[in-house]
Amino acid sequence: MTLRGHHDAVAALRDAASSDRLHHAWLLAGPQGIGKATFADAAAQWLLATAAGPGFAGEGFEVPPDHRIASLIAAGSHPDLRRLARLTRDKSEDLARSITVDQVRSLQSLFATTPSLSSRRVIVIDAIDDMERNAANALLKNLEEPPAATVFLLVSHAPGRLLPTIRSRCRLLRLGPLDEVDTRAVLRETLPDADREEIDVLTRIAEGAPGHALRFAGLDIAGLDAAIERLAVHGDPTNALRVALGKMLGLKAAQPRYEAFLERAPSRIAAAARGRPPQALGDTVALWRQARDIADRAVHQSLDPQTTVFEIAGLVAKLAPVA
């Protein structure tokens, strides 16, 4: 995928590399869904390609797809690149809860040799927030005594939660949300078969984080948001809207849309809070907290979907003006 946006971060890393001030560890921090992992992968490819030479040139982190380094990375066979992420569980598509200490220790055989294709190797960790404690401690040893010719690119959604000793050994590079043009471009590239209306809706709800919006692709979020909006504007004095929505989202086949509702409905209440006068703000915040609490319990305690939708929809309906 083409890297979109993050021009200042790209310039900072390029400048450090071209002026021989390339730090051995970079902490790529920012909200989820804005493309930090894409940035890390693009930066890794560019760092390895420029180190391999000769005569490589390009803007940003662009590397021609026919470049030999790009070809090796695309084939998953570049010997000087390692990427650590949560593994898929056996016989399941579910991801493990964390990056394990064994995954970090597996890097030691790589560090025992010199880079194969250039003067540089790159380690991408997506995300360092997902590391179990022992794994973080094992990585810290590598950051304290950096292996020769190695650059670490560490993706982090919440750097404040990391071990202070890890943060102190990294150069922090903050990445922010994309603008609307870049967000739309990422969504269009990722969802080539989506129609314009869906791309418009996903761009709106992404708020600069296309990775966040991609979770809602194909779920008719426009229709779901319209139902939530009707509740917020007109209320539901006969409970008819709540009952219909509960029946629709309570079906087993509707699980993805149900999960989307658990996120979209509290978000609609939060949006209403931002426009409320001070005297009404407290009540709206209380509604949001109730909706968020029910949604959290629904996920962790497997609450009945139909009942859950009915309860949260009732909270949204309280946003409507009293007749």
Helices and strands as residue ranges (DSSP letters): H 7-18, E 25-29, H 36-52, H 68-74, E 81-84, H 101-105, H 108-111, E 121-126, G 128-130, H 133-144, E 150-156, G 159-161, H 164-167, E 171-174, H 180-190, H 196-206, H 210-213, G 214-216, H 221-234, H 240-249, G 252-254, H 255-274, H 278-301, H 305-317
